[in-house]
Amino acid sequence: MASNALSSLALVIVVTGLVLLVTGVMLSRRARRYRRRMQALLKLGSQNHEPLAIPAAAWPVLHEAGWRHLSLDGSWFGQPVHIELGVASTTAAPRPSSDPENTNLMQGEITSGNDVRLALKMTHSASRGGTRLLAEQLAQVFVLLLETGLRARTEALSVALAERARLTLYLQHDMRNLAQWVSWVCSDFAEGADAPALLAAARRLQENAPLAQERAYRLIAALGNRPMSDSAREIDLRLAIAKAAHLAGIELNLSGQAHAWIARGLLSRALDNLFSNLAPNWRDVTAVKPTLHLRSIAATPEAPAMAEIEFFSPWPEPGGRIEAGKLFEPFASGRPGGLGLGLYQARKSLREAGGELSAEPGETGLSFLLRMPASTP
Amino acid sequence: MVTTDTVPAAGEAARAVLLVEDDPALSAYLASSLRDAGYAVQTAHDRPQAIKVLAAPHAPALMLLDLGLPPHPSTMTEGLALLDDALRLAPGSKVIVLTGQDEEAAAFQAVRRGAFDFLVKPVALSTIYAALRRAELFARQDSLLSQGGEARLQLTARLHDGPKEAAANAEEQLLRRVLAATGYNVAETGRRLGLAREHVYYYLNKYGIQRPQ
């Protein structure tokens, strides 16, 4: 009897020992797998992936960890984003639960001002347990990677925009040129010896003052000080376009007529960026002057009155074509050495004014459409 | 955007000015002042526009050139390249360089490449006119020399390249100048230089000279 009890105890001890051994081995293997996956994810951080390319790069690791479906939807610098990885199968479908922690679904939002808003949804094969717990840690690292990529992009954007303003101000000599212009005007009047000379100086001033005034407005805007009076007002789009084109050194044909209700600073920033971005294409590729069509769209019960500008711009030659989805993305440029900020800033300015800038890519170029609030009589 | 007054006849070339300035406000004001002073003014805002004017028959003998031009207005690259183009396409032209950039470096580069004068912004209108009058005078004298069968060349030679290289530079410049003066007429160039046509072709090939498009 006693020997039976002893042999049973020995058996229990052996079985328990074996169970502990197997469990230990399993836990050790799981820990190694977890460490390997974590290292693979962290490695992505040093590989300079485009932020939107991170989900695809991380997916093999996440899938291995039990994540069955990942979706990223929203807007990335004005472009719609829809990324879907894995299969939203019925077995792995989100299971609603009264307990928010007891679900297959993990979701969150990644944002940066008005430029980026992405909704992330991930579905795991398990709703609880150790595997799910470890997989969640990996998913959180993945989210951190995405956020880091986004922050790096938006910080670089802020730096680039500040640098661009500095370049415009100091290196392009806008200030110095304006000072030069003023000094010529002054010397013309100061040295005007007789009435005809003074009259000639006055005529010259009258002819050239509007351009210098525009330059002054742009300098004020570049300094970050929007004039106190720069609230929305009625602006004749034909005149505004003609001035911006003159400053960009291009010639345009204008058809139609429209008046916008917009802050002068926002409109000129949009047109300046757009024209300076497209001017090289117009000069180099087209032999004829581009035509801009202006029109007013009457208000409806659903939408307010809008003013529209529509035109076509050829692709730059050679090989300067930019992927349509990246047109308005900062740092994406079709020109060698281009900063890739012109179209981004143009769209941002129009949106700030309650309008929109869109572009439809075609075989030979892009069809642009600018929309902004119209002035109402 | 190239703006042009009435294209000057060959004899009036010395009063014609090509103004290359990318700032439209400055360009328009200075052009207006020059026209009031009796100059025929053509304006260009960048290098390709200026080259079109320089490659045309009877290119202006005088040129006011802002060194900071698009697409790199913050550097002298485009302006200096245009200075080279100008002296290649219209070797007798007098180029007055205007710059608001690193004065010393710009002056060195401009003089080295053959600029006639060098003015630093901000510059008084009276200073520009004084430089133009001097350039005009030199252009006229060059024109008289040319009519007398002579040419005044301006060379920048590297000393360690030796006299042979300097002679080749002079040879090329002489050929370019006569070709420009004859509208790239090989027979007339040969006649003026006392060379057979075959020899002119030999030099054209040697220096890779082509008629401007």
Interface residues (C-beta under 8 A of the other chain):
Chain A: L167 L171 Q172 H173 D174 R176 N177 L178 A179 Q180 W181 S183 W184 V185 S187 D188 E191 A200 R204 E207 N208 L211 A212 E214 R215 H246 L247 G249 I250 E251 P280 R283 D284 G337
Chain B: M1 D22 D23 P24 A25 L26 A28 Y29 L30 S32 S33 D36 H45 D46 P48 Q49 G68 P70 P71 P73 S74 G100 Q101 K121 P122 V123 A124 L125 S126
